[in-house]
Amino acid sequence: VLALRAIVLPRLARDAARVEVEPAPRVRALAVLATSARIASWRSPSAQAAQFHRAAELEARVPVLVATLPWADPPPVSLGAEILGALAAA
């Protein structure tokens, strides 16, 4: 079993010169986790509450990071390695 070491939220930026990784603000991290398609589709208030609490537990246990990525079409072949390097340094 592999442990979840981080959740990475990509952010494309036309003005970014390189990949940068930083912790997501806690409110944003929870908002993103709580509004994922699977959770947002629930109609039952009790199911929504349970999923929100699980999202909050996940946010508290696993780092949520924002990866700012340079906008390029197509992206450079090196982008994956750059992201992994920035994550390792974070």
C-alpha positions in Angstrom: 0.0 0.0 0.0 1.4 3.4 -1.0 0.9 6.3 1.5 -0.6 9.5 0.2 2.2 12.0 0.7 0.7 15.1 -0.7 -2.2 16.4 -2.8 -1.1 18.8 -5.5 -3.4 21.4 -7.0 -2.1 22.6 -10.3 -2.3 26.3 -11.2 -1.4 27.4 -14.8 0.1 30.8 -15.0 1.1 32.6 -18.2 3.6 34.8 -16.2 5.4 31.9 -14.4 8.9 31.3 -15.5 9.4 28.0 -13.7 7.5 25.5 -11.5 6.9 26.7 -8.0 5.3 24.7 -5.2 3.9 26.1 -2.0 1.4 25.0 0.7 -2.2 25.8 -0.1 -4.0 28.0 2.3 -6.0 25.7 4.5 -9.4 27.3 3.6 -8.6 26.9 -0.2 -7.4 23.3 0.4 -10.5 22.3 2.2 -12.7 24.1 -0.3 -11.1 22.2 -3.2 -11.4 18.8 -1.4 -14.9 19.4 -0.4 -16.1 20.5 -3.8 -14.7 17.6 -5.8 -17.2 16.1 -8.2 -17.8 13.0 -6.1 -18.7 15.0 -3.0 -20.6 17.8 -4.8 -22.9 15.3 -6.4 -24.3 14.0 -3.1 -27.9 15.1 -2.4 -28.3 13.7 1.2 -27.4 16.3 3.8 -26.1 13.6 6.1 -23.9 12.1 3.3 -22.6 15.6 2.4 -21.8 16.3 6.1 -19.9 13.0 6.4 -17.9 13.6 3.2 -17.1 17.1 4.3 -15.8 15.8 7.6 -13.7 13.2 5.7 -12.3 16.0 3.5 -11.4 18.0 6.6 -9.6 15.0 8.1 -7.7 14.5 4.9 -6.7 18.1 4.7 -5.5 17.9 8.3 -3.4 14.8 7.7 -2.0 15.2 4.2 -0.2 18.3 2.9 -2.1 20.2 0.2 0.2 22.0 -2.2 -0.3 24.5 -5.0 2.0 23.9 -8.0 2.2 27.0 -10.2 3.1 25.8 -13.7 4.3 27.9 -16.6 1.7 28.0 -19.3 2.9 26.4 -22.6 1.1 24.7 -25.4 2.3 22.1 -25.8 4.0 21.8 -22.3 7.7 21.0 -22.4 8.8 17.4 -22.1 10.7 18.3 -19.0 7.6 19.5 -17.1 7.0 16.3 -15.2 10.6 16.2 -14.0 10.4 19.9 -13.0 7.2 19.2 -11.0 8.8 16.2 -9.2 11.9 18.3 -8.4 9.9 21.2 -7.0 7.8 18.7 -4.9 11.0 17.1 -3.6 12.3 20.5 -2.6 9.0 21.6 -0.9 
